[in-house]
């Protein structure tokens, strides 16, 4: 028996209207009984323990809007300062903090999390999944995001927060120029945010590739899901480069390394390369979810399928790939030679061409359809207009000659905001679009249109005058008096823009309690799968197993088998017939430990003295203990994850979910180590390859460690062989051999480090020692993590685990072999060449 619901994510074209209620729907499921381990929605505890993707989506949306208010207040303080030239409301340090943290909060803690609130809520519904592949990792991603934001807030109470600009250019980012503990806390908060992003990226990539309903091929994915998929792939690699940069910067600030010191050859350029290798893909990371939401809204409110849909998708894929080869246009004012600048000018102009196709696609969709001027459509269309202005003005900056003139002026500020806030505009449209689905209530349409009118006028009053006052230097509160009028107009626009959000908050809050009840499908031509279930959706999403095999979405009863055999979870295999779990407190506990651990690290070393700060050290150790305890309990916890996949899972067909997740994580780790190794090569070339001082005085310890790690990898292979032979003794012995060889590696490395220390070669001695200790230390940290995993596996193997399920050994082997392969690159680079 099956029940057809919708057309699987394709628009209805000029076909007949669907009934507003979307057909019969499963009654919303009550969770008051606690059948799934979740308290009711009215309980505060519910929001601390939930792992359900819809709850996590709501948490992301609400939290990101709070950060919008935080960043917005900082922006209004800046606008008040700029109302007249010169120092007025804020001191120079306070103004620099406001500028820096406003940029960081808006780019990191508001824009992407706001988009991923919708992604969490909508994507599993659109692809026919019960939840994300790893629900507890999803909750962990959110709690780490919140912890990172709280850590950023704490930085204001540690002397001062970071005040060197949101791009954190070197050498302003080192203690010599930003000595406050709060500046270090800002760096660590951003690093924790990147960890959250990486966890979420692995989860979404695995889910979208592996958890789709039968018949839902990649070509038939809804545009919003396509936007999220490409976004998380870009995040996986771009944020890994940023994490490397932040780890190096954190070491400069806490451990005394000298990567970005003013005296380091190429240090400032190194930061710029690392940051913008992340920074330019970040523009598309921010905009792609908004682009997907805008495309869905255009289709729904014009009644037309997106014109040139397959070319639209192809253009998105092309932009995602090209985004990693345009970063150097942010460096046209540096000493890079002209041929390289010309090459990157060409790639910069080239990346605009796929965007032209997407813009024309949405324009023609509106022309071919019958527009319904609802609030979501107004914001989507407004976002398109703003993006067109931002794109055209960006072409000026893509030309080397014009960039020389405009770089560092308010032309860049205006262009940047027309692009980035165009994404915000599209996402606000998404908020109104999915609000009925999330809450089961309709918003007030009149107030929504009032919000758009004030928003659009306020935005253009704020940012368009900056094009006219482009001679104003950015990040400086003083400017030529001739620009005073334009700056004052911009300030008025800023307050109008802020007031528009007050209208939005009032509208949505009152509608949440008193709004008209929403049908399953409140929008006439909405066609993706989230509109086929009640508003809000039931806990388990669907009344059966979704399938598109017939060409339309239908729900099949009793289909519970896994396509690859077995039921994937993030903590083992689920038992057939059991309900999926939705509650776990341990992601929250791990995040609390991370928060206090990094807070302690931020001030553990007294700036400028190099001595230990006992108070901070105690806080850090307590946080580390809480983190370790939460992680242990997470691993021990019995947790039943969602089933799937039931259909195509290209390009990971036949690869279980957990293994897919491990492979994806290792891909990110490749970029992390690549950035560290690339940094070493960059500064060595800048300093002179042959003049470089090789830190290890003897290559023998490195050679011994090479043999130890290669032998340990062989021992892991033996453990897998013994597991297949059902030999508990063999498994335990092989894992124990891996563990002991890994310990031998660390002991040998420790002896080498002690000898070098006594010979005057330590972290802060020179750039040569900094690169050696930090890069090999990162590898050593990976070895330590591997040993912790191996120790846990030995304990479980002793109790008979892995004989009927050897997948955990295989997954550990993937990680351990990767660590060994990295050492095969580090040994010749640091010991021989």
C-alpha positions in Angstrom: 0.0 0.0 0.0 1.3 3.5 -0.8 0.1 7.0 -0.8 1.2 9.5 -3.3 2.1 13.0 -2.0 4.0 15.3 -4.4 6.2 15.3 -7.5 9.6 14.7 -6.0 11.0 18.2 -6.0 10.1 19.3 -9.5 7.9 22.3 -10.2 4.4 22.0 -11.5 4.9 24.2 -14.5 1.6 25.4 -15.8 -0.3 22.4 -14.5 -3.4 22.6 -12.3 -3.1 23.9 -8.8 -2.8 21.4 -5.9 -5.2 21.5 -3.0 -3.9 23.7 -0.3 -3.8 20.9 2.3 -1.5 18.7 0.2 -3.6 15.6 0.6 -4.1 13.4 3.7 -1.3 13.6 6.2 -0.1 11.7 9.2 -1.3 13.3 12.4 1.5 15.1 14.3 3.1 12.7 16.7 3.0 13.4 20.4 6.3 13.1 22.3 4.7 13.7 25.7 4.9 10.0 26.5 8.7 10.0 26.2 8.6 7.0 23.9 11.6 8.2 22.1 13.5 9.4 25.1 12.6 13.1 24.4 10.8 15.4 26.9 7.9 17.4 25.5 8.6 20.6 23.5 7.5 22.7 26.5 10.2 21.3 28.6 13.5 23.2 28.9 15.3 19.8 29.2 14.1 18.9 25.7 16.4 21.4 24.1 19.5 20.3 26.0 19.1 16.6 25.1 17.5 16.6 21.7 19.3 15.2 18.7 16.3 15.4 16.3 17.2 17.4 13.2 14.1 19.6 13.4 14.8 20.6 17.0 18.5 21.3 16.2 17.4 23.4 13.2 15.2 25.5 15.4 18.1 26.0 17.9 20.4 27.1 15.0 17.8 29.6 13.7 17.1 31.1 17.1 20.7 31.3 18.2 21.9 32.8 14.9 19.2 35.5 15.2 20.5 36.4 18.7 24.0 36.8 17.1 22.4 39.0 14.5 21.3 41.3 17.2 24.8 41.2 18.8 26.5 42.0 15.5 23.8 44.6 14.6 24.3 46.5 17.9 28.1 46.7 17.1 27.2 47.9 13.6 25.0 50.7 15.0 27.7 51.8 17.4 30.1 52.1 14.4 27.5 54.1 12.4 27.0 56.5 15.4 30.8 57.0 15.5 30.9 57.7 11.8 28.0 60.2 11.9 30.8 62.9 12.2 34.5 62.5 11.3 36.9 61.8 14.2 36.7 60.3 17.6 33.3 60.7 19.2 31.3 57.9 20.9 34.0 55.2 21.0 37.7 55.2 21.9 40.0 54.0 19.1 40.4 50.6 20.7 36.6 50.2 21.3 36.0 51.2 17.6 38.5 48.7 16.4 36.9 46.0 18.5 33.4 46.9 17.2 34.6 46.7 13.6 36.5 43.4 14.0 33.9 41.5 16.1 31.0 42.8 14.0 32.6 41.3 10.9 33.5 38.0 12.6 30.0 37.7 14.2 28.1 38.4 11.0 30.2 36.2 8.7 30.7 33.3 11.1 28.2 33.3 13.9 25.2 34.6 12.0 25.2 34.0 8.3 26.2 30.3 7.9 24.4 29.1 11.1 21.2 30.9 10.0 21.3 29.0 6.7 22.1 25.8 8.4 19.1 26.1 10.7 17.0 25.7 7.6 19.3 23.0 6.3 18.9 21.0 9.5 15.2 21.3 9.4 14.5 21.0 5.7 17.1 18.9 4.0 16.2 15.5 5.6 12.6 16.2 4.8 13.4 17.0 1.2 15.5 13.9 0.6 13.1 11.5 2.5 15.3 10.8 5.5 14.2 10.3 9.1 17.1 12.4 10.3 20.7 13.2 9.6 23.0 10.2 9.4 24.6 11.0 12.7 22.1 12.7 15.0 24.4 13.1 18.0 27.1 14.6 15.9 24.5 17.0 14.6 23.6 18.1 18.2 27.3 18.3 19.0 27.9 20.6 16.0 25.2 23.0 17.4 26.5 23.0 21.0 30.1 23.6 19.8 28.8 26.5 17.7 27.0 28.0 20.8 30.1 27.4 23.0 32.3 29.1 20.5 29.9 32.1 20.4 29.9 32.3 24.2 33.7 32.1 24.2 33.8 35.1 21.8 31.5 37.0 24.2 33.8 36.3 27.1 36.7 37.9 25.2 35.3 41.4 25.8 35.8 40.8 29.6 39.5 39.9 29.3 41.0 43.3 28.7 39.7 43.6 25.2 38.5 41.4 22.4 40.4 41.1 19.1 40.9 44.6 17.5 42.9 43.9 14.4 40.2 43.6 11.8 37.9 40.7 11.0 40.5 39.4 8.4 43.1 39.2 11.2 45.9 40.3 9.0 49.5 39.5 10.2 51.4 40.8 12.0 48.5 42.7 13.7 47.2 39.3 14.9 50.3 38.5 17.1 50.7 39.5 20.8 53.1 42.3 19.9 50.3 44.3 18.4 47.2 42.8 20.1 48.4 41.7 23.5 45.1 41.3 25.3 44.1 37.8 26.5 40.7 38.5 24.9 42.3 38.6 21.5 43.7 35.1 22.1 40.2 34.0 23.2 38.7 35.3 20.0 41.2 33.2 17.9 40.3 30.1 20.0 36.6 30.8 19.7 36.9 30.9 16.0 38.8 27.6 15.9 36.1 26.0 18.0 33.5 27.3 15.5 35.5 25.7 12.7 35.5 22.4 14.5 31.7 22.7 14.7 31.5 23.4 11.0 33.7 20.4 10.1 31.5 18.0 12.2 28.4 19.4 10.5 29.9 19.1 7.1 30.8 15.5 7.5 27.3 14.8 8.7 25.5 16.6 5.8 27.8 15.1 3.1 27.1 11.6 4.4 23.4 12.3 4.8 22.7 13.8 1.4 24.8 11.2 -0.5 23.7 8.2 1.6 20.3 8.8 3.0 18.2 9.7 0.0 14.8 8.0 -0.6 14.6 5.4 -3.4 14.3 7.0 -6.8 15.6 10.4 -5.7 18.7 10.6 -7.9 21.2 13.4 -7.7 19.6 15.1 -10.8 16.2 15.2 -9.1 17.5 16.7 -5.8 15.7 19.9 -4.9 17.7 23.1 -5.6 17.9 24.0 -1.9 19.4 20.6 -1.1 21.8 21.0 -4.0 22.9 24.4 -2.5 23.5 22.8 0.9 25.4 19.9 -0.6 27.8 22.1 -2.5 28.1 24.4 0.5 29.2 21.6 2.8 31.7 20.3 0.3 33.2 23.8 0.1 33.1 24.0 3.9 35.0 20.8 4.3 38.1 22.0 2.5 37.9 25.8 3.0 37.4 25.6 6.7 40.2 23.1 7.1 42.6 25.7 5.7 41.2 28.3 8.1 41.6 25.8 11.0 45.3 25.4 10.1 45.7 29.2 10.0 44.0 29.5 13.4 45.9 26.7 15.0 49.2 28.3 13.9 48.0 31.7 15.1 46.9 30.2 18.4 50.4 28.7 18.8 52.0 32.1 18.0 49.9 33.6 20.8 50.0 30.9 23.4 53.1 28.8 22.8 55.4 31.6 21.4 55.9 30.3 17.9 56.9 32.9 15.3 55.0 32.1 12.1 53.4 35.5 11.7 55.9 37.6 13.5 57.0 40.8 11.7 60.5 39.4 11.6 59.5 36.1 9.9 60.3 36.1 6.1 56.9 35.9 4.3 55.0 35.6 7.6 52.4 38.3 6.7 51.9 36.8 3.2 51.5 33.3 4.6 48.5 34.4 6.7 47.0 36.2 3.7 47.3 33.1 1.5 45.8 30.8 4.2 43.0 33.2 5.1 41.9 34.0 1.6 42.1 30.4 0.4 39.3 30.0 2.9 37.9 33.5 2.6 36.9 33.5 -1.0 35.0 30.2 -1.0 33.4 31.5 2.1 31.5 34.1 -0.1 29.9 31.2 -1.9 29.5 29.2 1.3 27.4 32.0 2.6 25.5 32.7 -0.6 24.7 29.1 -1.9 22.1 28.2 0.8 20.4 31.6 0.1 20.6 30.9 -3.6 18.9 27.5 -3.1 16.2 29.1 -0.9 15.6 31.8 -3.5 15.3 29.3 -6.3 12.7 27.3 -4.3 10.8 30.5 -3.5 10.9 31.6 -7.2 9.5 28.2 -8.3 6.7 28.2 -5.7 5.5 31.8 -6.2 5.7 31.8 -10.0 4.1 28.4 -10.4 7.0 27.5 -12.8 9.8 25.0 -12.6 13.1 26.8 -12.6 14.1 27.7 -16.2 17.2 25.8 -17.3 17.2 23.8 -14.0 20.0 21.4 -15.0 22.2 24.2 -16.3 21.5 26.1 -13.0 22.8 23.1 -11.1 25.8 22.8 -13.4 26.6 26.4 -12.9 26.5 26.0 -9.1 28.9 23.0 -9.3 31.2 25.0 -11.5 31.3 28.0 -9.1 32.0 25.6 -6.2 35.0 24.3 -8.0 36.2 27.6 -9.3 35.9 29.2 -5.8 39.2 27.7 -4.8 41.2 29.2 -7.6 40.4 32.9 -7.2 41.6 33.7 -3.7 44.7 35.7 -4.9 42.6 38.6 -6.2 42.4 39.7 -2.6 46.2 40.1 -2.8 46.6 42.3 -5.9 48.3 45.0 -3.8 51.0 42.7 -2.6 54.4 42.0 -4.3 53.0 39.1 -6.3 54.3 39.4 -9.9 52.0 40.7 -12.7 51.6 37.4 -14.6 50.2 35.7 -11.5 47.9 38.7 -10.9 46.7 38.6 -14.5 46.0 34.8 -14.2 43.9 35.4 -11.1 42.1 38.4 -12.7 41.1 36.0 -15.4 39.8 33.4 -12.9 37.9 36.1 -11.0 36.1 37.3 -14.1 35.6 33.7 -15.2 33.7 32.8 -12.0 31.1 35.5 -12.7 30.0 33.8 -15.8 28.2 30.8 -14.1 26.5 33.4 -11.8 25.2 35.2 -14.9 23.5 32.0 -16.0 21.9 31.5 -12.5 20.7 35.1 -12.4 19.1 34.9 -15.9 17.5 31.6 -14.9 15.7 33.2 -12.0 14.8 36.2 -14.1 13.3 34.1 -16.9 11.4 32.0 -14.3 9.6 35.1 -13.1 8.9 36.2 -16.7 7.5 32.8 -17.6 5.4 32.3 -14.5 2.6 34.1 -12.7 4.1 36.0 -9.8 2.4 36.0 -6.4 3.9 38.9 -4.4 4.1 37.3 -1.0 6.7 38.3 1.6 9.0 35.3 0.8 9.0 36.3 -2.9 9.6 39.9 -2.2 12.7 39.0 -0.1 13.9 36.5 -2.7 13.5 39.0 -5.5 15.1 41.8 -3.4 18.0 39.5 -2.7 18.5 38.9 -6.4 18.5 42.7 -7.2 21.0 43.3 -4.4 23.2 40.5 -5.6 23.2 41.9 -9.2 24.5 45.2 -7.9 27.1 43.5 -5.7 28.3 41.4 -8.6 28.6 44.3 -11.1 30.5 46.4 -8.6 32.7 43.4 -7.8 33.9 43.3 -11.4 35.7 46.5 -10.8 37.7 44.9 -8.0 38.5 41.9 -10.2 40.6 44.1 -12.5 44.1 44.6 -11.3 44.4 48.3 -12.2 41.0 49.3 -10.6 41.7 47.2 -7.6 44.8 49.4 -6.9 42.5 52.4 -6.7 39.5 50.8 -4.8 41.2 48.5 -2.4 41.0 49.6 1.2 38.2 52.0 0.5 34.4 52.1 1.2 33.9 50.8 -2.3 35.0 47.4 -1.0 32.7 47.8 2.0 29.7 48.5 -0.1 30.4 45.8 -2.6 31.0 43.2 0.1 27.7 44.0 1.8 25.7 44.0 -1.4 26.9 40.5 -2.0 26.8 39.1 1.6 23.6 40.8 2.7 22.0 39.7 -0.6 22.4 36.3 0.9 20.8 37.5 4.2 17.9 38.9 2.2 17.3 35.5 0.5 17.5 33.7 3.8 15.0 36.1 5.4 12.7 35.1 2.6 13.4 31.5 3.5 12.5 32.3 7.1 9.1 33.5 6.0 8.7 30.7 3.5 9.4 27.8 6.0 7.9 29.6 9.1 4.5 27.9 8.6 6.2 24.5 8.2 8.3 24.9 11.3 5.7 26.4 13.6 2.3 25.3 12.1 1.3 29.0 12.1 1.0 31.6 9.4 2.8 35.0 9.8 1.1 38.3 9.3 1.4 39.1 5.6 0.9 42.9 5.9 3.7 43.1 8.6 5.9 41.0 6.4 5.6 43.4 3.5 6.1 46.4 5.8 9.3 44.6 7.0 10.5 44.2 3.4 9.8 47.8 2.5 11.7 49.2 5.5 14.5 46.6 5.1 15.0 47.4 1.4 15.0 51.1 1.8 17.2 51.0 4.9 19.7 48.7 3.3 20.2 50.8 0.2 20.3 54.0 2.2 23.0 52.4 4.3 25.3 50.9 1.6 24.7 52.7 -1.7 26.1 56.1 -0.3 29.3 54.2 0.4 29.9 53.8 -3.4 29.6 57.6 -3.6 31.9 58.1 -0.6 34.3 55.5 -1.7 37.3 57.6 -0.9 36.7 57.0 2.8 39.3 54.6 4.2 37.8 51.4 5.6 38.1 50.4 9.3 39.0 54.0 10.2 36.6 56.3 12.1 38.1 59.5 10.6 37.4 60.6 7.1 37.5 63.7 4.9 34.7 66.1 5.8 33.5 66.2 2.2 32.0 62.7 2.8 30.1 63.7 6.0 26.6 64.0 4.3 26.9 60.5 2.7 28.1 59.0 6.0 25.1 60.6 7.8 22.7 59.2 5.2 24.3 55.8 5.7 23.8 56.1 9.5 20.1 56.8 9.0 19.9 53.8 6.7 21.6 51.6 9.3 19.0 52.5 11.9 16.2 51.9 9.4 17.6 48.5 8.6 17.8 47.6 12.3 14.2 48.8 12.9 13.0 46.5 10.1 14.2 43.5 12.1 12.2 44.7 15.1 9.1 44.5 12.8 10.1 40.9 11.8 10.7 39.8 15.4 7.3 41.2 16.5 5.6 39.6 13.5 7.0 36.1 14.0 6.7 36.2 17.8 3.0 37.2 17.8 2.3 34.8 14.9 3.9 31.9 16.8 1.2 32.3 19.5 -1.8 33.8 17.6 -1.2 33.2 13.9 -3.6 31.3 11.7 -3.0 27.5 11.7 -1.1 26.4 8.7 -2.0 23.5 6.4 0.5 20.9 5.4 1.0 23.0 2.2 0.1 26.6 2.7 1.8 27.6 -0.6 -0.2 26.7 -3.8 2.7 25.5 -5.9 5.1 24.2 -3.2 6.3 20.8 -4.5 9.2 19.5 -2.4 8.7 16.7 0.1 8.6 18.9 3.3 5.2 20.1 2.1 3.8 16.5 2.0 3.7 16.2 5.8 1.9 18.1 8.5 3.0 21.5 9.7 5.0 21.1 11.9 6.1 17.6 10.8 5.9 14.6 13.2 8.9 13.5 15.1 9.7 10.7 12.6 8.9 12.9 9.6 7.0 10.4 7.4 4.1 8.0 7.8 6.2 5.3 6.0 9.3 4.9 3.9 9.4 7.6 1.2 10.0 6.5 -2.3 10.2 8.2 -5.7 10.5 5.0 -7.7 7.1 5.7 -9.4 8.2 9.2 -10.4 6.2 10.8 -7.5 6.7 10.8 -3.8 4.8 8.0 -2.1 5.1 6.4 1.3 5.5 2.6 1.5 4.6 0.6 4.6 6.8 -2.0 6.1 9.9 -1.3 4.1 12.6 -1.4 6.8 15.5 -3.2 5.2 18.7 -1.3 4.7 19.8 -1.1 1.1 23.3 -2.3 1.9 22.2 -4.7 4.6 22.1 -3.5 8.2 21.0 -0.3 9.8 23.6 2.5 10.1 23.9 4.6 13.2 26.6 6.8 14.7 27.3 4.4 17.5 27.0 0.9 16.1 24.1 -1.0 14.5 20.5 -0.4 15.4 18.2 -3.3 16.1 15.4 -4.1 13.6 12.0 -2.8 14.8 13.3 -0.5 17.5 12.4 3.2 17.5 15.3 5.5 16.6 16.7 7.4 19.6 16.4 11.2 19.8 17.9 12.2 23.1 21.5 12.4 24.4 22.9 14.9 27.0 26.5 14.2 26.1 26.9 16.5 23.1 26.0 19.4 25.4 28.5 18.1 28.1 31.3 17.8 25.5 30.6 21.4 24.4 30.7 22.7 28.0 34.1 21.0 28.4 35.4 22.5 25.2 34.2 26.0 26.3 36.1 25.9 29.6 39.1 24.0 28.2 39.7 26.7 25.6 38.9 29.5 28.1 41.6 28.1 30.3 44.0 27.8 27.4 43.5 31.4 26.4 45.1 32.8 29.6 47.2 29.9 30.8 50.3 31.7 29.8 50.8 35.3 31.0 51.2 37.5 27.9 54.7 38.9 27.5 56.1 36.8 30.5 55.8 33.2 29.4 54.8 32.1 32.9 51.9 29.9 33.9 48.7 31.6 35.1 47.3 29.1 37.8 43.7 30.3 37.7 43.3 29.9 34.0 45.2 26.6 34.1 42.8 25.1 36.6 39.8 26.2 34.5 41.4 24.6 31.4 42.2 21.3 33.2 38.6 21.2 34.5 37.3 21.8 31.1 39.5 19.0 29.7 38.2 16.6 32.3 34.6 17.4 31.5 35.3 17.1 27.8 36.9 13.7 28.3 34.1 12.4 30.5 31.4 13.5 28.0 33.3 11.9 25.1 33.6 8.6 27.0 29.9 8.6 27.9 29.0 9.4 24.4 30.9 6.4 23.1 29.4 4.1 25.8 25.8 5.3 25.3 23.4 3.0 23.5 21.9 5.1 20.7 19.8 3.9 17.7 20.2 6.1 14.7 18.1 6.5 11.5 17.7 3.8 8.9 18.9 4.2 5.3 19.8 4.4 2.6 16.9 3.0 0.6 18.0 4.1 -2.9 20.9 5.5 -4.9 23.8 6.8 -2.8 26.2 7.8 -5.5 29.2 8.1 -5.3 29.3 6.1 -2.0 27.2 3.1 -3.2 28.1 0.1 -1.0 30.1 2.2 1.5 28.4 2.2 4.9 27.5 5.5 6.5 30.1 5.5 9.2 32.9 4.6 6.7 31.7 7.4 4.4 31.9 9.8 7.3 35.4 8.7 8.2 36.6 9.1 4.5 35.0 12.5 4.4 36.7 13.6 7.6 40.0 12.3 6.4 39.6 14.4 3.2 39.3 17.5 5.5 42.4 16.3 7.5 44.4 16.1 4.2 43.8 19.8 3.7 44.7 20.6 7.4 48.1 18.8 7.1 48.5 20.2 3.6 48.2 23.7 5.0 50.7 23.0 7.7 53.2 21.5 5.2 52.5 24.2 2.7 53.2 26.8 5.4 56.5 25.2 6.1 57.5 25.2 2.5 56.3 28.8 2.0 58.4 30.3 4.8 61.4 28.1 3.9 61.4 29.3 0.4 60.9 32.9 1.6 63.9 32.5 4.0 66.0 30.8 1.4 65.9 27.0 0.9 69.6 26.3 1.3 70.0 28.9 4.1 67.3 27.0 6.2 68.6 25.6 9.4 67.5 21.9 9.7 66.3 21.5 13.3 66.8 17.7 13.9 70.5 17.2 14.3 70.2 13.5 13.6 67.9 11.8 11.2 68.1 8.4 13.1 65.1 9.1 15.5 63.0 10.0 12.5 64.0 6.9 10.7 63.2 4.7 13.7 59.8 6.4 14.1 59.1 5.6 10.4 59.7 1.9 11.0 57.6 2.0 14.2 54.6 3.5 12.5 54.8 1.3 9.4 55.0 -1.8 11.6 52.0 -0.5 13.6 49.9 -0.2 10.4 50.8 -3.8 9.6 49.5 -4.8 13.1 46.2 -3.1 12.4 45.8 -5.2 9.3 46.5 -8.3 11.3 43.8 -7.3 13.8 41.3 -7.1 10.9 42.4 -10.6 9.7 42.1 -12.1 13.1 38.6 -10.6 13.5 37.5 -12.2 10.3 38.9 -15.5 11.6 36.9 -15.1 14.9 40.1 -15.0 17.0 39.7 -12.9 20.1 43.3 -13.5 21.2 44.6 -12.4 17.8 42.6 -9.3 17.7 43.6 -8.2 21.2 47.3 -9.1 20.6 47.4 -7.2 17.2 45.7 -4.1 18.7 48.0 -4.2 21.7 51.0 -4.3 19.3 49.6 -1.3 17.5 49.2 0.5 20.8 52.7 -0.3 22.0 54.4 0.7 18.7 52.5 4.0 18.8 53.7 4.6 22.4 57.2 3.8 21.2 56.8 6.4 18.5 55.8 9.0 21.1 58.6 8.1 23.6 61.2 8.3 20.8 59.8 11.6 19.7 59.8 12.9 23.3 63.4 11.9 23.9 64.4 13.7 20.6 62.5 16.9 21.7 64.1 16.9 25.1 67.6 16.6 23.6 66.8 19.5 21.2 65.5 21.6 24.0 68.7 21.2 26.0 70.6 22.1 22.9 68.7 25.4 22.7 66.2 24.5 20.0 62.7 25.2 21.2 59.4 26.4 19.8 60.1 30.1 20.1 63.8 30.0 19.1 63.3 30.6 15.4 60.9 30.1 12.5 62.8 26.8 11.8 62.1 25.4 15.2 58.5 26.7 15.2 57.7 24.9 11.9 59.4 21.7 13.1 57.7 21.5 16.5 54.3 22.6 15.5 53.9 20.4 12.4 55.4 17.3 14.0 53.4 18.1 17.1 50.1 18.2 15.2 51.0 14.8 13.8 51.9 13.6 17.4 48.5 14.8 18.6 46.9 12.6 15.9 49.0 9.7 17.2 47.7 10.3 20.8 44.1 10.4 19.6 44.7 7.1 17.7 46.2 5.6 20.9 43.2 6.6 22.9 40.9 4.9 20.3 43.2 1.8 20.3 43.1 1.6 24.1 39.3 1.6 24.1 39.2 -1.0 21.3 41.6 -3.3 23.2 39.2 -3.1 26.2 36.2 -3.9 24.0 38.1 -6.7 22.1 39.0 -8.3 25.4 35.3 -8.5 26.1 34.6 -10.2 22.8 33.7 -7.3 20.5 34.5 -7.1 16.8 34.4 -10.8 16.1 30.9 -10.6 14.5 31.4 -7.0 13.4 34.9 -6.0 12.2 33.9 -2.6 10.8 35.2 -0.6 13.8 38.7 -2.1 13.3 38.6 -1.2 9.6 37.6 2.4 10.4 40.3 2.7 13.0 42.7 1.3 10.4 41.7 4.0 7.9 42.6 6.7 10.4 45.8 5.0 11.6 47.1 4.4 8.1 46.4 8.0 7.2 48.5 9.1 10.2 51.3 6.9 9.0 51.1 8.2 5.5 51.4 11.8 6.8 54.6 10.8 8.6 56.1 9.5 5.4 55.8 13.1 4.1 57.1 14.8 7.3 60.2 12.6 7.7 62.0 13.6 4.5 60.8 17.2 4.6 62.1 17.9 8.2 64.9 15.4 8.5 66.5 15.0 5.1 65.8 17.8 2.6 
